[in-house]
Amino acid sequence: MTRLQPGAPAEPSIARSLGGRPGTCLLMGAAAVGLIAAFLLGAPLVSVFLAGLLLICPLLAWSPLRYQRRAVSGAARGRGGPRPVEVVVVTSPSCHLCEDALAALAELAAEFPLSVREVDIGSAEGGRIVERYRPAMPPAVLVDGELFSAGRLPRGKLRRYLERAA
């Protein structure tokens, strides 16, 4: 079963089977009607052209990109979708960049499966993270257990990462 991605238009099933483009069905239908009319009117060259068009339409609509499905693990398929990306934000008190990062992550969580956890820099876990990764400034943002950024959160870079991970 094909899953629709957010923002992807729904297509009729016959269009999906003919290359994924609804215009293909219209073109093939017009070619079929024209072929029958040309054959009945005795126009052999037009009949050959339309027959060729009828055969070529599905090939014109075929795209290798159609077959590049997003990877979804077997466990996630059918049970709520892909696993959430684990994000840990190490924050410090009165840090405007920390607040900005948390707000950006809240917006992205509406589009992508995210599990966001805030860790205070003064806590034992926050101290271990700072000792291990040595971020230049807060917030330190870890994505799936690896340091992603320190300081201002690069939203475009994070969005691209999440699109690849989805």
Secondary structure, DSSP 8 states (H G I E B T S, - for coil): -----TT-----HHHHHTTS-HHHHHHHHHHHHHHHHHHHHT-HHHHHHHHHHHHHHHHHH--GGGG------TTTTTTTSS--EEEEEEE-TT-HHHHHHHHHHHHHHTTS-EEEEEEETTSHHHHHHHHHH--SSS-EEEETTEEEEESS--HHHHHHHHHHH-
